[in-house]
Amino acid sequence: MRTACIFYARRKNGSEKGSVCMKTDIQIAQEAVLEPISDVAASLGLDGESLIPYGKYKAKVDHRLVKKLAEKKDAKVILVTAISPTPAGEGKTTTSVGLADALHRMGKNVVLALREPSLGPVFGVKGGAAGGGYAQVVPMEDINLHFTGDLHAIGAANNLLAAMVDNHIYQGNALNIDSRRITWKRCVDMNDRQLRHVVDGLGGRANGCPREDGFDITVASEIMAVFCLAESLSDLKARLGRIIVGYTYDGAPVTAHDLRAEGAMTALLRDALSPNLVQTLEGTPVLVHGGPFANIAHGCNSVLATRMARKLSDYTVTEAGFAADLGAEKFFDIKCRLAELHPDAVVIVATVRALKYHGGAEKDALGAENLEALEKGLPNLLRHADNIKNVFGLPCVVAVNVFPTDTEAELALVAEKCAALGVKAVRSDVWARGGAGGEALAAEVVRLCEEENEFRFSYDLDGTIEERLDALCRSVYRADGVILTPEAKKQAARLTALGFGNLPVCVAKTQYSFSDNAALRGAPEGFTVTVRELRVSAGAGFLVALTGDIMTMPGLPKSPAAERIDVDENGVITGMF
């Protein structure tokens, strides 16, 4: 967590000394004067018919508006991604917000489209996920907590299906479901390692059938993926019906449709399907909707929110979770493929501190100038940039999220190495200065959006599942290839026989490395990626490949953010950042 006013004073005075008001992110957010959400909506030309208010400063926009605006010209799409994350922080959402505000300051018609935060990271490591400093989305506390209830609706739909599976077995099991082969898990939107592996149904026949079970975090649920890829209520219902919950004793898949569950699940998700409208500190319109993790799912906000933003603006800024080898890759290979989106430019966020960490510097020494560590860490950034340019065929710019400890020599080295690759590195000061600190970045983004590009996917859908995984691992991760365990090979053959062999692949992998080993920082070489399990998300329309020790239910850290979050007798929340 940085202190906004201290940072600003140092940058303004050019000195390491002299602190002022010690404002935290939540203090900045709480002191902001917000525009009524009706005024924000009016700036987009939205009328009361499409707007569903949730109090003064939040609203939903009827998802059917996308169809009504179908003939309207699409906006330019700018994706914000980042280098491989480190404990030093990168600031991807902060940069996304600041870039949108900067475009707004330049007189551009812009809408920001972001993911909804999960309570897991809010109470775990991050303490919030609505930007930071003077580049935030507000009301920050609402967005980070219950917001409009979308994640709760997704969890309820998920758990309804789980309850219907076990009830079906209890009531006679007409579908002949093998209780040992149930693949559908319950979920909760919290990091809770205790729930990864459980045994339930104990206590006699009246309490169900005893079996091994487990929980996923809500954002890793297939319901979240389906929710974010659905184009309409009817499409949502159809996708929900295709979800595979397990297999019969004969090995045939059992779907939610077989259980007649999709109608009730859609009813639970009906209101949630409409994107949420909020604003930045500077009044820029923001659609916040959906939010699967990018290390265990496809990591993008909803297709509906992105399409709506494109119809309501000339420039749509959006982001994908974690680094470009995860969120950006899945944005391109899954979301853009399935939703027929064509991005126009990419922003890669980096910090000098994080690059020094990738170069071997210790976390407590990142404030000191270290050109040697920086040079060793820069290949991480350069590989991500090279992937965007040469694998996916898109123009990109590096946004250097500046810190007061960055030296001119360090910043010059980053610019020099990026220039050698044909990519411009632009300093971004949006955390301290809001949109004013992102105008140089915005100008470069506008320029890139006017360039012709040759957008393409990193793999096609021909060939086998293993061939697609191999192509992805070699081109994006720069691995020497992929290895499927014997069990994963069997699963690939089984999924192909069931008709799922031509789907895109969603690799669940550590976010901390290009490889499947979190300890390999920078730009590792000479490694292979091992796939230990393959699953099908039939409703979402992709295959999930689990690598390394990645889990779909994270745990809390030793000192979770929850220990520092509090509320006083007036309802004022503190400790969220």
N, C-alpha and C positions, 0 to 999 in steps of 0.2 A: 504494500500500500504506500503510495506517495502522498505527500502533503502539498496540495495544490498551490497555496499561497507562497510557501517557501520556494517551490520550484520556480514560480513566476518571478519572484523577487530576484532570485539568482540569475535567471536568464536576462531580465531587464537591466540589472545593474552590472552584469558581467562579473559578478563576484560570488565567491563561495560563502560569503558571510551575509548576515542581515536577514533575519526571518521575520515574517509577519503572521498573520492570523491563524495559522495551523489548521486550516479547514480540511476536513476529510471529504471524500466523495459524497457521503450521505448528507453532510452539512451543506455542501454546495447544492445538492438536489433539493433539500428541504427549504432552502432560502430562495429558490427560483420562483419567479412569478409566471405561472402557466397561463396559456391562452385557453379559454373554454374549448372543449373538444369540438363543439359545433362550429367555432370559427376556423379551427384547423381543417375540418371537413369542408367548409365553404371554400377555403383556399384551393381545394382540389375539385371544386364544382359539384360536390356531393350534396344531395338534398336530404330532407328528413325521411324520405321513403326508403333510402338505402342505409341510413344510419340508425344503429341500435345503441343508444347511450347506456353506459355503465357508470353512472355518476357524472361528475363535472368534467373529468379529464381523461376518461377512457370511453371507448365505444367499439362496437363491432360494425363492420361494413358487410352488408348482405352479400354472400358469396355469389349469388345469381347476377350481381352487377357485371361480373366478368363476361358473361354471355351477352348482356345488353351492350357492352362496349366492344364487342368482337371486331367490328369494322374499323375501329379507331387504330391509328398508327401505333406500333410498338416503340417503346423507348429504347435507348441504348442501355445495355446491361453491363455493369461493372462489378466484377467479383473481387472481394477482398479476401486474401488468404495470408499465409505467414510461413516463416521458417519453422523448423522443428522446435516445439516448445521446450522451454527450460525453466528452472526455478527462478531465473532472473526476470521472467515475464517479457511479453512482446507487445501486447496492446492492440490486438486485431479489431475487437469491437469498438474500442476507443477511436481507432483510426477510421473505421467505417462511419461512425457518427460524425467525427470531425470533417471527413471528406464530404459527406452529404451537406453539412452546414456550410462548408466552404463553397460548394457548388451553388447553394442557396444564396450566399452572399454575393456571388458573381451574377445573380439574376437568372440562374437556370431553374427550370421547373423540375424538381427532384423529389423522389420518394425513396426512403430507406426501407429495406425489407430485411428483418432480422429474425433469429430464432428466439423462442421463449426459453428462459432459463429453467433448469431443473433444480429442485430443492437439494439434490445430492451435492453438487458443487457449491451451491450457495452456503450450505451449512458445513461443507467439507473444507476445500482448499480455497476456492475463489472468493467466497463471501459476497457474491453478487455477480451479475453478468449483464449489466446495462451500460457498459462503457465506464469512463472514469474522468476525474477532474472536471474540466469545462466542456467535455465532449461526452455527454450522457443522454440517455433516453429517460424521460420522466412520465409519470410518477415512479421513481426508481424502486421504492419499497414495494409497491403494488406489483410491479412487473416481476421482481425477484421472488415474491411470495406466491399468493394464490391467484393474482391477476384476475382474469375473468373465468377461471375454473376449467380451462381447456385440459390441462394435464390430469386433473382429477377425473374429468369425463373419460379420458383415454384409459386411465387406470380402471375405472368402473367397467368400461366395455370389455377390457382385457379379462378382468376377474369374473364378469358375468359368464363369459365363454368358458373359463376354467370350471366354474360351478356347474355349468350345464354338462360339461364332459363327465365329471364325477357323478352327477345326479343321474345321467343316462345309464352309467354302469350300475349304479345302485338300484335303479328301477327296472332292471332286467337285461340291459345291454343288448337291445335288439340289433344294434349295428355290429356286434361281435368285436368290440374294441379290446385290444390286448393292453391291459393296464400296465404292463411292463414296457410298452412302446408309446406311451403318451408323451408327446413332445411339447405340449403347450404348458407354459409356466404361469403362475400368478406374478403380479408385479406390485411394486410400491415405489413412489418417487422419493427415495432416500437411499443414501449409501448405507447398506446394512449387511455386512459380511456374514452375520449369523444366519441369514436366510438363504444363503447360496445353495446349501444342500440340507434338506429336511426330510423327515419321515412323517407322513400325516395319515389320517384315516384310522388312528388307533382308538381303542376303547370298545371294540365290539361292532357287530354288523350295523347297528343303528347309526354309527358315526362314519360310515363309508368303508371303502376298501383300503387297507394299509398299503402304502407304496412310497417309494422314494420320490421326492419332489424337489422343488426349488423355486426361488423368486428371481426375476430380473428387475432391474431398475426400469421405471416406466418408459424412460426415453430410449431404452434398448428394445422395447416391445415391438413386435411386428405391427401392432395397432398404430403405433406412432409413425412407422414407415408408411403404412397404408394411408393414414390420415394426411400425411404430407405429400403424397403422390396422387391423391384422388382429385379429379377434375370437377366433380359434382356430387350431389347426394346419391344419385343413381349409380355413379361410378364407385363411390365409397361403399355402397351396399354390395355391389357385385364383387369388389375386391375383398371385403370382409367375408363373403360367402366362400371364397376360394382358399381361405386360410386352412392349412392342414394342422390338425390338433393331435394326430397320432395315427396309428396303423392297426388294422384288424389282425386276428390270428393268422390270416392268410397273406398278410403283407400288403393289403390294399390301403391307400390313404383314406383317412376320414376327415371330412372338412366341416367347417362351421355351418355350411349349407345343409349338410347331412343331418346336423343337430337342430336345424331350423332356428339358428341363433342370430343370423345377420340382420333381421328386421329389428329386433330389440336392441342390438348393438348400435345400429344406425340411429335409432331413436335417442340413445344416450349421447350420441355424437352430433346430433342435428344442429344445435346452437353453436357448438364448438367449431364447426366447420367454417364459419364466417370469420375472416381475418380481423385482428384487433388493431384499432387505430389509436396511436398515442403521438407524442411529439418529442423533439430534442429540446435541450435547454434554450436553443435559439429559435424554436417554433417550427422546425422542419418536420413535415409529416413522416410518420414511421408506421409501417405495418409489421407487427410482431406476431408470429404465428407458427406453431409447430417447432420441434427442436430435437431430432434424434442426435445422439452422440456420433461423432465422425470416426472414432476409433473402434466402435462396435456396431455402427449402423451407417446411414449415408449422409448424415451431418449437415443437412440443409433445411432452411425454412420451407413452408409449404409451396407447392406449385401454384395453388390458388392465390396466395399472397404475392408471389413473384409476378404472376400474370396480371393481377389487379394493379400492382405498382407500375408495370409497364404501360398499362392503358391510361393511368392517371398522371403520367409524368413524361418528360423528355429524356431524363436520366434516372435509371434505377440502380441504386447501390445495394448490393447484398453481400453476404459473407458465407463462408463454409467453415465448419469446425476444424480445429487443430491445423496441422501443416498442409502444404499443398499436395503432399503425397497421399494424404487421407481425404480431408474435406474437399479440396479442389478437384482431385481426381474423381471422387464420387459425384460431385456436382456436374462434371463434364460427362463421365462415362455412364452415369445412371440417370440423374435428374434431367440433364439436357437431352439425353437420348430418348427417354420415355416421354418427356414433355415437349420435345421438338423446340428447345430453346437454343439460340445462337448468341453467345456472349460476345462483347465488343472489346473489352479491355480487362486486364487483371492488375491488381495492386498486391504486392508481396510485402508484408510488414516484417521489419527486422529491428533489432536494437543492437547497438555496439556491445552492450553488456552480455546479451544472449550469445552473440557470435564469439565473444571471448570465452564464454563457458563451453561452447562447442569446440573451442581450440585448446581446452584443457585447463583453463583458469579455474581456481576454486571460487565457490559462491561468495565467500566473504572478502574476496580480493578483486571483485569486478569493477569497483570504482576507480582503481588505479590504471593509468595508461599502460597498456600492454600490447604493443604492436605485433609482437611475435605470436601471442595467443590469438589475436584478432585475425592475423593472416592464416593461421592454422584452422580457424573456425569458419572463415569466409566460404570455403567450398560447400558448406551446407546451404547457404543462401544461393550461391551460384548454380548449384545443381537444381534447386527448386525453380530458379529463373530459366535455366536452360530447358527444363521440362515444359514450362508454360510456353516458351517460344517454339521449341523444336519438336516436342512430342505432340502438344495440343494445338500448335499453330496460331497462338494468340499473342498480341502485343502486351507488354507488361512494363510496370514501373515499380521500383523499390521505394517504399516509404520508410525512411529511417526515423523511428520514433525516438526523439532525442531526450537525453537525460543531462542534467547539469554537470555530471562527471565526464561526459564525452569530451575528448580533446579534438582540436582541429586536425591534428595529424591522423587520428583514428577515423574521423569522418571523411577525410580526404582519401584514405586508403580504401574505404568502402566504395566511394564514388569511382575511384580509379579502377578497381577490379570489376565493378558492374559495367563501366563504360567499355572495358575490353570485351565484354560479352555482348555489347550493343544495347545495354539497358541503362536507363538513367536512374540514378539514386537521388531522391529528393528528401530534404529534411522536413519532418512533420513535427509541429509543436502544438498539436491540437489539444493535448492533455492540459496544457497550461493556458492556452489562448483561445480555445474553441475553434470556430470556423476560420478566424483570422490567421491561425497558425497552420492552416491547411491549404491556403490559396495557391501556393506553388505546386502542391500535389494535384489540386483540382485542375489547374491549367494544363498540366501534363496529361492527366486523364482525358480531358476534353480533346486534346490533340490526338491521343492514341485512338480515341473512339472514331475519329474521322479516317483512320487508316483502313485499308482493305486487309482482311485477315483470311487465313485458310484453316479455320477451326476444324478439328478432326478428333476422333476418339483414340484412345491409346490401344484399343484392340477392337476387332470386329466380332460378330456373333457366330461366325462360321467355326468349324472345327469342334474339338472336344472341350470339356470344362477345364481339363488340365492344360490344354494349349492356351486357353484364354488367360488362365492364371499365370502361366509362364510368360506370356507376352507382357502382361501388366507388370510382373515382378522385374523383368529385364529392362523394360523401357522406362518405368517410373521410379522404381526403387534402386535400379542399377545392380540388381542381384545377378548371380551367375545362373540362376534358374530357380525353379520351385520343386519341392519334394513333397509328395503326398504320402502320409503314413499308410500302412496297409488298410486300416479301417477307413481312412478318407478315400482311398481308391475304391473300396467296396461301396461307399456312400455315393461317389461320383457315378459309378456304374448303375446303381439302383435309381438315382435321380434321373439319369439319362433314359433308362428304361421306362420311367414313369412319365416322360415327355417334358422334363425340365432342363434338358441338356443345352438349350440354346439361349438361356437367360444371361443377363449381365451378372458380373460377380462383385460382391461387396466384401472386401477383405477386412476382417477384424484384426487389427494389428496395433502394437504399441505406438503411441503418438510421439515418443521421444527419440525415435531413430528411423532412418530409412529402412533399416533391417527389422527383423522380428525380435531383436535383442535390445532392450531399452538401454543397456550400458554402452552401446556403440554410438557415440556422439559424432558430430560432424558429417562427413560424407563417406561412410564406410565402403570398402570394396572387398571382393573375394568372399562373399557370403552367399548362402542360399536361404530361401524362405521355406519353412516347413509348415504345411497345412495339416493340422491334426484332426479336423472335423469339418464336414460340409453339411449345411442345412439349406432347406429351401424356404424362402418367404414367398409363398405362392401368391398371396394377396398383394404384396408389394411388387412382385414381379422380378425378383432377383435371388441369386444364391448367396449365402453367407459362408465365407471361408474363415475359420478360426485358426489363428496362428499364435505361436509362442504361448505365453501364460495369460493371454488376454481373457478377461472375464466380463460377463454381462451383468454382474452385480458388483460394483466397486465397494470398497470399504472406506471408512473415515480415517484421516491421518491421525498421528499421535496428538496433535494439538489442533482440533477442528475449529473452523471459524465460528461454529455454534457457541463455543465457550466465551466468545467476545461480543456476541449479539445480545442486546437487552432492550427493554422498553420501560419508560417511566410511567407515572400515574396519569400523565396527560396523553399517553399513547404515542409518544415520540420515540422512535426506534433509533438506537445507536449501535455502533460496531459493525454495521454492514458496509462493505466497500466494494 
